[in-house]
């Protein structure tokens, strides 16, 4: 309970970079740091921050970074995430749990 409460008041920072065809999405909060490295269109194995083992692929579609994480274990959730610029200094991150109505949205502002 306390960890979730602390997470709701933290301000995440996301850094997006690309070098030599390898992309990096770094997300940092006061509680946790995560980094996702990938090449567009290439599948890779990923362990999500909540511990799910997934097969993931990231594409660039219509100006949006789209990540699809397919759970390897039956009964675990698969997700689809979209990162898109909604203004010159603003990114909207939307994550959906496949097969449900559960959606999470975060807005990031350029610093």
Buried (B, 14 or more C-beta within 10 A) or exposed (E): EEEEEEEEEEEBEBEEEEEEEEBEBBBBBEEEEEEBEBBBEEEEEBEBEEEBEBBBBBEEEEEBBBBBBBBBEEEBBBBBBBBBBEEEEEBBBBBBEEEEEEEEEEEBEEE
